[in-house]
Amino acid sequence: MLRRAYFASISYVDSLIGQILDQLSVLNLTSNTVVMFIGDHGWQLGEHGEWCKHTNFELATRTPMMLRVPGLTDSGLRSDALVEFVDIFPTLVEAAGLIVPMICPKDSRMV
């Protein structure tokens, strides 16, 4: 029963994402809109006898991350490279064609 409810919530979110993407198409925004989807790591659904998010098993540490940049990812790209979510902001800024802000100095009190 718990797995069924978890999978139902995933299906619901999936349909909402589809609605957003459809609306981008209706508004003719797909050719100039960067879309990113990230998710929290999933629950241990009984794997290794665990039922929550407090393990470091590989299955529990993987998360979905999808990025669509018009003109760059149109034919599809896939990578198994390690990505940290702290890298998302500069990636999105660059994908949008904006200037990436400078990295904060170690001692930001002097700025």
FINUKE-891993 format. One record per residue: residue in one letter; chain; x, y, z of N, C-alpha, C in turn. Coordinates in nm, 4 decimals. Example, Ala and Ser with C-alpha at 12.3 -4.5 7.8 and 13.67 -1.06 7.14 Angstrom:
% FINUKE-891993
<pt pakol="A" vexdren="A" n_u="1.3190" n_v="-0.5690" n_w="0.7800" ca_u="1.2300" ca_v="-0.4500" ca_w="0.7800" c_u="1.3200" c_v="-0.3300" c_w="0.7800"/>
<pt pakol="S" vexdren="A" n_u="1.2850" n_v="-0.2250" n_w="0.7080" ca_u="1.3670" ca_v="-0.1060" ca_w="0.7140" c_u="1.2900" c_v="0.0030" c_w="0.7870"/>
***
This chain:
% FINUKE-891993
<pt pakol="M" vexdren="A" n_u="0.0823" n_v="-0.1195" n_w="0.0000" ca_u="0.0000" ca_v="0.0000" ca_w="0.0000" c_u="0.0868" c_v="0.1259" c_w="0.0000"/>
<pt pakol="L" vexdren="A" n_u="0.1958" n_v="0.1283" n_w="0.0762" ca_u="0.2819" ca_v="0.2460" ca_w="0.0798" c_u="0.3488" c_v="0.2700" c_w="-0.0550"/>
<pt pakol="R" vexdren="A" n_u="0.3939" n_v="0.1633" n_w="-0.1186" ca_u="0.4560" ca_v="0.1787" ca_w="-0.2502" c_u="0.3545" c_v="0.2313" c_w="-0.3516"/>
<pt pakol="R" vexdren="A" n_u="0.2342" n_v="0.1810" n_w="-0.3469" ca_u="0.1314" ca_v="0.2254" ca_w="-0.4407" c_u="0.1054" c_v="0.3750" c_w="-0.4237"/>
<pt pakol="A" vexdren="A" n_u="0.0976" n_v="0.4232" n_w="-0.3004" ca_u="0.0750" ca_v="0.5657" ca_w="-0.2749" c_u="0.1941" c_v="0.6484" c_w="-0.3230"/>
<pt pakol="Y" vexdren="A" n_u="0.3143" n_v="0.5998" n_w="-0.2995" ca_u="0.4344" ca_v="0.6698" ca_w="-0.3444" c_u="0.4359" c_v="0.6797" c_w="-0.4967"/>
<pt pakol="F" vexdren="A" n_u="0.4088" n_v="0.5700" n_w="-0.5650" ca_u="0.4077" ca_v="0.5702" ca_w="-0.7107" c_u="0.2945" c_v="0.6567" c_w="-0.7656"/>
<pt pakol="A" vexdren="A" n_u="0.1824" n_v="0.6627" n_w="-0.6959" ca_u="0.0716" ca_v="0.7498" ca_w="-0.7380" c_u="0.1140" c_v="0.8964" c_w="-0.7308"/>
<pt pakol="S" vexdren="A" n_u="0.1878" n_v="0.9327" n_w="-0.6267" ca_u="0.2331" ca_v="1.0716" ca_w="-0.6156" c_u="0.3303" c_v="1.1055" c_w="-0.7283"/>
<pt pakol="I" vexdren="A" n_u="0.4133" n_v="1.0113" n_w="-0.7670" ca_u="0.5053" ca_v="1.0328" ca_w="-0.8783" c_u="0.4270" c_v="1.0513" c_w="-1.0083"/>
<pt pakol="S" vexdren="A" n_u="0.3259" n_v="0.9700" n_w="-1.0287" ca_u="0.2435" ca_v="0.9828" ca_w="-1.1494" c_u="0.1734" c_v="1.1177" c_w="-1.1549"/>
<pt pakol="Y" vexdren="A" n_u="0.1269" n_v="1.1647" n_w="-1.0405" ca_u="0.0581" ca_v="1.2940" ca_w="-1.0358" c_u="0.1544" c_v="1.4072" c_w="-1.0721"/>
<pt pakol="V" vexdren="A" n_u="0.2728" n_v="1.4066" n_w="-1.0124" ca_u="0.3723" ca_v="1.5093" ca_w="-1.0438" c_u="0.4115" c_v="1.5013" c_w="-1.1907"/>
<pt pakol="D" vexdren="A" n_u="0.4247" n_v="1.3819" n_w="-1.2431" ca_u="0.4571" ca_v="1.3620" ca_w="-1.3844" c_u="0.3520" c_v="1.4284" c_w="-1.4736"/>
<pt pakol="S" vexdren="A" n_u="0.2243" n_v="1.4126" n_w="-1.4392" ca_u="0.1181" ca_v="1.4745" ca_w="-1.5196" c_u="0.1237" c_v="1.6266" c_w="-1.5095"/>
<pt pakol="L" vexdren="A" n_u="0.1569" n_v="1.6803" n_w="-1.3918" ca_u="0.1683" ca_v="1.8255" ca_w="-1.3767" c_u="0.2826" c_v="1.8809" c_w="-1.4607"/>
<pt pakol="I" vexdren="A" n_u="0.3939" n_v="1.8102" n_w="-1.4643" ca_u="0.5069" ca_v="1.8530" ca_w="-1.5472" c_u="0.4657" c_v="1.8531" c_w="-1.6938"/>
<pt pakol="G" vexdren="A" n_u="0.3920" n_v="1.7520" n_w="-1.7349" ca_u="0.3411" ca_v="1.7475" ca_w="-1.8719" c_u="0.2533" c_v="1.8673" c_w="-1.9037"/>
<pt pakol="Q" vexdren="A" n_u="0.1697" n_v="1.9089" n_w="-1.8085" ca_u="0.0838" ca_v="2.0253" ca_w="-1.8289" c_u="0.1669" c_v="2.1535" c_w="-1.8457"/>
<pt pakol="I" vexdren="A" n_u="0.2713" n_v="2.1655" n_w="-1.7672" ca_u="0.3589" ca_v="2.2829" ca_w="-1.7780" c_u="0.4259" c_v="2.2861" c_w="-1.9149"/>
<pt pakol="L" vexdren="A" n_u="0.4794" n_v="2.1719" n_w="-1.9583" ca_u="0.5462" ca_v="2.1655" ca_w="-2.0881" c_u="0.4471" c_v="2.1919" c_w="-2.2016"/>
<pt pakol="D" vexdren="A" n_u="0.3255" n_v="2.1398" n_w="-2.1904" ca_u="0.2227" ca_v="2.1667" ca_w="-2.2906" c_u="0.1913" c_v="2.3163" c_w="-2.2975"/>
<pt pakol="Q" vexdren="A" n_u="0.1830" n_v="2.3803" n_w="-2.1826" ca_u="0.1515" ca_v="2.5234" ca_w="-2.1792" c_u="0.2641" c_v="2.6061" c_w="-2.2407"/>
<pt pakol="L" vexdren="A" n_u="0.3885" n_v="2.5661" n_w="-2.2195" ca_u="0.5005" ca_v="2.6344" ca_w="-2.2853" c_u="0.4844" c_v="2.6280" c_w="-2.4369"/>
<pt pakol="S" vexdren="A" n_u="0.4412" n_v="2.5138" n_w="-2.4850" ca_u="0.4182" ca_v="2.4967" ca_w="-2.6284" c_u="0.3033" c_v="2.5848" c_w="-2.6766"/>
<pt pakol="V" vexdren="A" n_u="0.1933" n_v="2.5882" n_w="-2.6033" ca_u="0.0782" ca_v="2.6706" ca_w="-2.6396" c_u="0.1188" c_v="2.8185" c_w="-2.6478"/>
<pt pakol="L" vexdren="A" n_u="0.2044" n_v="2.8622" n_w="-2.5571" ca_u="0.2478" ca_v="3.0022" ca_w="-2.5523" c_u="0.3678" c_v="3.0307" c_w="-2.6437"/>
<pt pakol="N" vexdren="A" n_u="0.4086" n_v="2.9305" n_w="-2.7222" ca_u="0.5251" ca_v="2.9425" ca_w="-2.8114" c_u="0.6517" c_v="2.9848" c_w="-2.7372"/>
<pt pakol="L" vexdren="A" n_u="0.6735" n_v="2.9249" n_w="-2.6223" ca_u="0.7911" ca_v="2.9572" ca_w="-2.5411" c_u="0.8955" c_v="2.8456" c_w="-2.5390"/>
<pt pakol="T" vexdren="A" n_u="0.8709" n_v="2.7369" n_w="-2.6090" ca_u="0.9647" ca_v="2.6241" ca_w="-2.6008" c_u="1.0997" c_v="2.6539" c_w="-2.6640"/>
<pt pakol="S" vexdren="A" n_u="1.1044" n_v="2.7455" n_w="-2.7613" ca_u="1.2312" ca_v="2.7720" ca_w="-2.8288" c_u="1.3214" c_v="2.8680" c_w="-2.7527"/>
<pt pakol="N" vexdren="A" n_u="1.2707" n_v="2.9304" n_w="-2.6458" ca_u="1.3559" ca_v="3.0224" ca_w="-2.5706" c_u="1.3407" c_v="3.0067" c_w="-2.4191"/>
<pt pakol="T" vexdren="A" n_u="1.3012" n_v="2.8883" n_w="-2.3764" ca_u="1.2837" ca_v="2.8631" ca_w="-2.2332" c_u="1.3685" c_v="2.7443" c_w="-2.1905"/>
<pt pakol="V" vexdren="A" n_u="1.4527" n_v="2.7676" n_w="-2.0908" ca_u="1.5322" ca_v="2.6603" ca_w="-2.0323" c_u="1.4456" c_v="2.5929" c_w="-1.9265"/>
<pt pakol="V" vexdren="A" n_u="1.4399" n_v="2.4615" n_w="-1.9311" ca_u="1.3582" ca_v="2.3862" ca_w="-1.8352" c_u="1.4491" c_v="2.2903" c_w="-1.7595"/>
<pt pakol="M" vexdren="A" n_u="1.4395" n_v="2.2933" n_w="-1.6279" ca_u="1.5165" ca_v="2.1997" ca_w="-1.5462" c_u="1.4227" c_v="2.1311" c_w="-1.4490"/>
<pt pakol="F" vexdren="A" n_u="1.4431" n_v="2.0034" n_w="-1.4342" ca_u="1.3672" ca_v="1.9251" ca_w="-1.3365" c_u="1.4673" c_v="1.8518" c_w="-1.2495"/>
<pt pakol="I" vexdren="A" n_u="1.4560" n_v="1.8720" n_w="-1.1208" ca_u="1.5362" ca_v="1.7947" ca_w="-1.0259" c_u="1.4416" c_v="1.7397" c_w="-0.9209"/>
<pt pakol="G" vexdren="A" n_u="1.4814" n_v="1.6340" n_w="-0.8585" ca_u="1.3980" ca_v="1.5752" ca_w="-0.7553" c_u="1.4809" c_v="1.5341" c_w="-0.6363"/>
<pt pakol="D" vexdren="A" n_u="1.4155" n_v="1.5247" n_w="-0.5278" ca_u="1.4797" ca_v="1.4754" ca_w="-0.4069" c_u="1.5030" c_v="1.3259" c_w="-0.4241"/>
<pt pakol="H" vexdren="A" n_u="1.6006" n_v="1.2741" n_w="-0.3534" ca_u="1.6211" ca_v="1.1298" ca_w="-0.3622" c_u="1.4993" c_v="1.0590" c_w="-0.3058"/>
<pt pakol="G" vexdren="A" n_u="1.4713" n_v="0.9448" n_w="-0.3615" ca_u="1.3506" ca_v="0.8733" ca_w="-0.3243" c_u="1.3609" c_v="0.8030" c_w="-0.1905"/>
<pt pakol="W" vexdren="A" n_u="1.2495" n_v="0.7613" n_w="-0.1455" ca_u="1.2429" ca_v="0.6860" ca_w="-0.0217" c_u="1.2937" c_v="0.5451" c_w="-0.0462"/>
<pt pakol="Q" vexdren="A" n_u="1.3540" n_v="0.4882" n_w="0.0547" ca_u="1.3824" ca_v="0.3449" ca_w="0.0531" c_u="1.2462" c_v="0.2785" c_w="0.0703"/>
<pt pakol="L" vexdren="A" n_u="1.2044" n_v="0.2075" n_w="-0.0293" ca_u="1.0711" ca_v="0.1468" ca_w="-0.0256" c_u="1.0793" c_v="0.0000" c_w="0.0120"/>
<pt pakol="G" vexdren="A" n_u="1.1468" n_v="-0.0252" n_w="0.1216" ca_u="1.1616" ca_v="-0.1609" ca_w="0.1685" c_u="1.2935" c_v="-0.2245" c_w="0.1264"/>
<pt pakol="E" vexdren="A" n_u="1.3704" n_v="-0.1556" n_w="0.0391" ca_u="1.5004" ca_v="-0.2076" ca_w="-0.0002" c_u="1.5897" c_v="-0.2126" c_w="0.1234"/>
<pt pakol="H" vexdren="A" n_u="1.6591" n_v="-0.3182" n_w="0.1403" ca_u="1.7462" ca_v="-0.3396" ca_w="0.2570" c_u="1.6676" c_v="-0.3281" c_w="0.3879"/>
<pt pakol="G" vexdren="A" n_u="1.5365" n_v="-0.3475" n_w="0.3823" ca_u="1.4541" ca_v="-0.3388" ca_w="0.5032" c_u="1.4341" c_v="-0.1971" c_w="0.5537"/>
<pt pakol="E" vexdren="A" n_u="1.4645" n_v="-0.0967" n_w="0.4721" ca_u="1.4533" ca_v="0.0440" ca_w="0.5139" c_u="1.3285" c_v="0.1078" c_w="0.4547"/>
<pt pakol="W" vexdren="A" n_u="1.2710" n_v="0.2036" n_w="0.5284" ca_u="1.1502" ca_v="0.2726" ca_w="0.4820" c_u="1.1602" c_v="0.4232" c_w="0.5014"/>
<pt pakol="C" vexdren="A" n_u="1.2720" n_v="0.4827" n_w="0.4714" ca_u="1.2810" ca_v="0.6288" ca_w="0.4798" c_u="1.4087" c_v="0.6767" c_w="0.4135"/>
<pt pakol="K" vexdren="A" n_u="1.4582" n_v="0.7932" n_w="0.4527" ca_u="1.5688" ca_v="0.8568" ca_w="0.3819" c_u="1.6936" c_v="0.8703" c_w="0.4689"/>
<pt pakol="H" vexdren="A" n_u="1.7304" n_v="0.7747" n_w="0.5399" ca_u="1.8454" ca_v="0.7912" ca_w="0.6274" c_u="1.9582" c_v="0.6920" c_w="0.5978"/>
<pt pakol="T" vexdren="A" n_u="1.9719" n_v="0.6507" n_w="0.4737" ca_u="2.0792" ca_v="0.5579" ca_w="0.4400" c_u="2.1702" c_v="0.6187" c_w="0.3342"/>
<pt pakol="N" vexdren="A" n_u="2.2868" n_v="0.5614" n_w="0.3204" ca_u="2.3789" ca_v="0.6019" ca_w="0.2151" c_u="2.3940" c_v="0.4936" c_w="0.1103"/>
<pt pakol="F" vexdren="A" n_u="2.2982" n_v="0.4020" n_w="0.1047" ca_u="2.3012" ca_v="0.3040" ca_w="-0.0028" c_u="2.2928" c_v="0.3786" c_w="-0.1360"/>
<pt pakol="E" vexdren="A" n_u="2.3605" n_v="0.3286" n_w="-0.2375" ca_u="2.3655" ca_v="0.3975" ca_w="-0.3661" c_u="2.2261" c_v="0.4295" c_w="-0.4190"/>
<pt pakol="L" vexdren="A" n_u="2.1343" n_v="0.3392" n_w="-0.4054" ca_u="1.9977" ca_v="0.3606" ca_w="-0.4537" c_u="1.9337" c_v="0.4837" c_w="-0.3889"/>
<pt pakol="A" vexdren="A" n_u="1.9663" n_v="0.5086" n_w="-0.2637" ca_u="1.9051" ca_v="0.6197" ca_w="-0.1911" c_u="1.9719" c_v="0.7534" c_w="-0.2200"/>
<pt pakol="T" vexdren="A" n_u="2.0892" n_v="0.7528" n_w="-0.2824" ca_u="2.1601" ca_v="0.8781" ca_w="-0.3055" c_u="2.1453" c_v="0.9302" c_w="-0.4477"/>
<pt pakol="R" vexdren="A" n_u="2.0841" n_v="0.8547" n_w="-0.5342" ca_u="2.0640" ca_v="0.8997" ca_w="-0.6726" c_u="1.9369" c_v="0.9828" c_w="-0.6828"/>
<pt pakol="T" vexdren="A" n_u="1.9426" n_v="1.0865" n_w="-0.7654" ca_u="1.8272" ca_v="1.1736" ca_w="-0.7839" c_u="1.8104" c_v="1.2047" c_w="-0.9328"/>
<pt pakol="P" vexdren="A" n_u="1.6872" n_v="1.2314" n_w="-0.9743" ca_u="1.6682" ca_v="1.2689" ca_w="-1.1144" c_u="1.7086" c_v="1.4143" c_w="-1.1370"/>
<pt pakol="M" vexdren="A" n_u="1.7703" n_v="1.4396" n_w="-1.2505" ca_u="1.8007" ca_v="1.5756" ca_w="-1.2933" c_u="1.7903" c_v="1.5789" c_w="-1.4447"/>
<pt pakol="M" vexdren="A" n_u="1.6994" n_v="1.6587" n_w="-1.4955" ca_u="1.6804" ca_v="1.6716" ca_w="-1.6397" c_u="1.6864" c_v="1.8192" c_w="-1.6761"/>
<pt pakol="L" vexdren="A" n_u="1.7544" n_v="1.8468" n_w="-1.7854" ca_u="1.7740" ca_v="1.9840" ca_w="-1.8295" c_u="1.7472" c_v="1.9920" c_w="-1.9791"/>
<pt pakol="R" vexdren="A" n_u="1.6672" n_v="2.0894" n_w="-2.0183" ca_u="1.6436" ca_v="2.1133" ca_w="-2.1610" c_u="1.6838" c_v="2.2560" c_w="-2.1920"/>
<pt pakol="V" vexdren="A" n_u="1.7824" n_v="2.2678" n_w="-2.2806" ca_u="1.8284" ca_v="2.3978" ca_w="-2.3271" c_u="1.8032" c_v="2.4024" c_w="-2.4774"/>
<pt pakol="P" vexdren="A" n_u="1.7112" n_v="2.4880" n_w="-2.5227" ca_u="1.6808" ca_v="2.4937" ca_w="-2.6657" c_u="1.8077" c_v="2.5140" c_w="-2.7495"/>
<pt pakol="G" vexdren="A" n_u="1.8204" n_v="2.4334" n_w="-2.8541" ca_u="1.9356" ca_v="2.4414" ca_w="-2.9425" c_u="2.0557" c_v="2.3626" c_w="-2.8960"/>
<pt pakol="L" vexdren="A" n_u="2.0564" n_v="2.3197" n_w="-2.7719" ca_u="2.1716" ca_v="2.2454" ca_w="-2.7186" c_u="2.1360" c_v="2.1005" c_w="-2.6891"/>
<pt pakol="T" vexdren="A" n_u="2.0206" n_v="2.0782" n_w="-2.6309" ca_u="1.9822" ca_v="1.9425" ca_w="-2.5908" c_u="1.8692" c_v="1.8864" c_w="-2.6761"/>
<pt pakol="D" vexdren="A" n_u="1.8369" n_v="1.9515" n_w="-2.7867" ca_u="1.7223" ca_v="1.9105" ca_w="-2.8685" c_u="1.7304" c_v="1.7664" c_w="-2.9163"/>
<pt pakol="S" vexdren="A" n_u="1.8493" n_v="1.7192" n_w="-2.9502" ca_u="1.8615" ca_v="1.5812" ca_w="-2.9985" c_u="1.8865" c_v="1.4841" c_w="-2.8845"/>
<pt pakol="G" vexdren="A" n_u="1.8935" n_v="1.5340" n_w="-2.7631" ca_u="1.9109" ca_v="1.4496" ca_w="-2.6455" c_u="2.0575" c_v="1.4301" c_w="-2.6096"/>
<pt pakol="L" vexdren="A" n_u="2.0860" n_v="1.4393" n_w="-2.4850" ca_u="2.2181" ca_v="1.4133" ca_w="-2.4296" c_u="2.1987" c_v="1.3317" c_w="-2.3038"/>
<pt pakol="R" vexdren="A" n_u="2.2959" n_v="1.2510" n_w="-2.2725" ca_u="2.2886" ca_v="1.1728" ca_w="-2.1491" c_u="2.4275" c_v="1.1647" c_w="-2.0901"/>
<pt pakol="S" vexdren="A" n_u="2.4350" n_v="1.1739" n_w="-1.9608" ca_u="2.5645" ca_v="1.1666" ca_w="-1.8940" c_u="2.5504" c_v="1.0873" c_w="-1.7652"/>
<pt pakol="D" vexdren="A" n_u="2.6509" n_v="1.0108" n_w="-1.7368" ca_u="2.6566" ca_v="0.9403" ca_w="-1.6088" c_u="2.7526" c_v="1.0108" c_w="-1.5131"/>
<pt pakol="A" vexdren="A" n_u="2.7932" n_v="1.1319" n_w="-1.5486" ca_u="2.8866" ca_v="1.2075" ca_w="-1.4657" c_u="2.8204" c_v="1.2484" c_w="-1.3344"/>
<pt pakol="L" vexdren="A" n_u="2.9011" n_v="1.2618" n_w="-1.2332" ca_u="2.8542" ca_v="1.3081" ca_w="-1.1035" c_u="2.8219" c_v="1.4566" c_w="-1.1129"/>
<pt pakol="V" vexdren="A" n_u="2.7043" n_v="1.4938" n_w="-1.0645" ca_u="2.6618" ca_v="1.6335" ca_w="-1.0642" c_u="2.6146" c_v="1.6670" c_w="-0.9243"/>
<pt pakol="E" vexdren="A" n_u="2.6548" n_v="1.7830" n_w="-0.8771" ca_u="2.6086" ca_v="1.8282" ca_w="-0.7469" c_u="2.5049" c_v="1.9377" c_w="-0.7673"/>
<pt pakol="F" vexdren="A" n_u="2.4040" n_v="1.9388" n_w="-0.6864" ca_u="2.2974" ca_v="2.0370" ca_w="-0.7032" c_u="2.3474" c_v="2.1798" c_w="-0.6810"/>
<pt pakol="V" vexdren="A" n_u="2.4615" n_v="2.1989" n_w="-0.6120" ca_u="2.5150" ca_v="2.3338" ca_w="-0.5955" c_u="2.5617" c_v="2.3915" c_w="-0.7283"/>
<pt pakol="D" vexdren="A" n_u="2.5792" n_v="2.3069" n_w="-0.8302" ca_u="2.6219" ca_v="2.3525" ca_w="-0.9620" c_u="2.5053" c_v="2.4000" c_w="-1.0481"/>
<pt pakol="I" vexdren="A" n_u="2.3843" n_v="2.3872" n_w="-1.0022" ca_u="2.2679" ca_v="2.4164" ca_w="-1.0848" c_u="2.2555" c_v="2.5649" c_w="-1.1164"/>
<pt pakol="F" vexdren="A" n_u="2.2700" n_v="2.6513" n_w="-1.0178" ca_u="2.2496" ca_v="2.7941" ca_w="-1.0419" c_u="2.3414" c_v="2.8481" c_w="-1.1507"/>
<pt pakol="P" vexdren="A" n_u="2.4733" n_v="2.8298" n_w="-1.1414" ca_u="2.5575" ca_v="2.8820" ca_w="-1.2487" c_u="2.5279" c_v="2.8182" c_w="-1.3844"/>
<pt pakol="T" vexdren="A" n_u="2.4882" n_v="2.6930" n_w="-1.3854" ca_u="2.4533" ca_v="2.6252" ca_w="-1.5108" c_u="2.3309" c_v="2.6895" c_w="-1.5743"/>
<pt pakol="L" vexdren="A" n_u="2.2277" n_v="2.7153" n_w="-1.4948" ca_u="2.1058" ca_v="2.7783" ca_w="-1.5477" c_u="2.1322" c_v="2.9215" c_w="-1.5939"/>
<pt pakol="V" vexdren="A" n_u="2.2129" n_v="2.9951" n_w="-1.5198" ca_u="2.2455" ca_v="3.1321" ca_w="-1.5586" c_u="2.3167" c_v="3.1319" c_w="-1.6930"/>
<pt pakol="E" vexdren="A" n_u="2.4132" n_v="3.0437" n_w="-1.7083" ca_u="2.4868" ca_v="3.0347" ca_w="-1.8348" c_u="2.3943" c_v="2.9898" c_w="-1.9484"/>
<pt pakol="A" vexdren="A" n_u="2.3084" n_v="2.8918" n_w="-1.9222" ca_u="2.2161" ca_v="2.8428" ca_w="-2.0253" c_u="2.1195" c_v="2.9517" c_w="-2.0709"/>
<pt pakol="A" vexdren="A" n_u="2.0864" n_v="3.0434" n_w="-1.9811" ca_u="1.9961" ca_v="3.1536" ca_w="-2.0147" c_u="2.0693" c_v="3.2676" c_w="-2.0847"/>
<pt pakol="G" vexdren="A" n_u="2.2009" n_v="3.2540" n_w="-2.1005" ca_u="2.2786" ca_v="3.3563" ca_w="-2.1689" c_u="2.3107" c_v="3.4768" c_w="-2.0832"/>
<pt pakol="L" vexdren="A" n_u="2.3047" n_v="3.4588" n_w="-1.9524" ca_u="2.3349" ca_v="3.5685" ca_w="-1.8601" c_u="2.4787" c_v="3.5576" c_w="-1.8113"/>
<pt pakol="I" vexdren="A" n_u="2.5263" n_v="3.6628" n_w="-1.7478" ca_u="2.6614" ca_v="3.6619" ca_w="-1.6931" c_u="2.6593" c_v="3.5869" c_w="-1.5603"/>
<pt pakol="V" vexdren="A" n_u="2.7476" n_v="3.4903" n_w="-1.5475" ca_u="2.7567" ca_v="3.4128" ca_w="-1.4241" c_u="2.8193" c_v="3.5010" c_w="-1.3164"/>
<pt pakol="P" vexdren="A" n_u="2.7533" n_v="3.5165" n_w="-1.2022" ca_u="2.8087" ca_v="3.6001" ca_w="-1.0950" c_u="2.9428" c_v="3.5464" c_w="-1.0448"/>
<pt pakol="M" vexdren="A" n_u="3.0223" n_v="3.6365" n_w="-0.9928" ca_u="3.1510" ca_v="3.5961" ca_w="-0.9371" c_u="3.1286" c_v="3.5083" c_w="-0.8148"/>
<pt pakol="I" vexdren="A" n_u="3.2231" n_v="3.4202" n_w="-0.7902" ca_u="3.2186" ca_v="3.3361" ca_w="-0.6712" c_u="3.2535" c_v="3.4225" c_w="-0.5507"/>
<pt pakol="C" vexdren="A" n_u="3.1822" n_v="3.4029" n_w="-0.4435" ca_u="3.2086" ca_v="3.4796" ca_w="-0.3220" c_u="3.3489" c_v="3.4526" c_w="-0.2719"/>
<pt pakol="P" vexdren="A" n_u="3.4186" n_v="3.5563" n_w="-0.2251" ca_u="3.5508" ca_v="3.5315" ca_w="-0.1681" c_u="3.5383" c_v="3.4553" c_w="-0.0375"/>
<pt pakol="K" vexdren="A" n_u="3.6478" n_v="3.3923" n_w="0.0038" ca_u="3.6441" ca_v="3.3157" ca_w="0.1293" c_u="3.5995" c_v="3.4023" c_w="0.2459"/>
<pt pakol="D" vexdren="A" n_u="3.6510" n_v="3.5245" n_w="0.2527" ca_u="3.6131" ca_v="3.6159" ca_w="0.3610" c_u="3.5286" c_v="3.7266" c_w="0.2996"/>
<pt pakol="S" vexdren="A" n_u="3.3976" n_v="3.7040" n_w="0.2940" ca_u="3.3085" ca_v="3.7995" ca_w="0.2282" c_u="3.2820" c_v="3.9240" c_w="0.3117"/>
<pt pakol="R" vexdren="A" n_u="3.3364" n_v="3.9296" n_w="0.4326" ca_u="3.3187" ca_v="4.0508" ca_w="0.5135" c_u="3.3936" c_v="4.1683" c_w="0.4548"/>
<pt pakol="M" vexdren="A" n_u="3.4935" n_v="4.1403" n_w="0.3686" ca_u="3.5754" ca_v="4.2467" ca_w="0.3117" c_u="3.5153" c_v="4.3052" c_w="0.1852"/>
<pt pakol="V" vexdren="A" n_u="3.4039" n_v="4.2514" n_w="0.1376" ca_u="3.3440" ca_v="4.3006" ca_w="0.0134" c_u="3.2377" c_v="4.4030" c_w="0.0418"/>
***
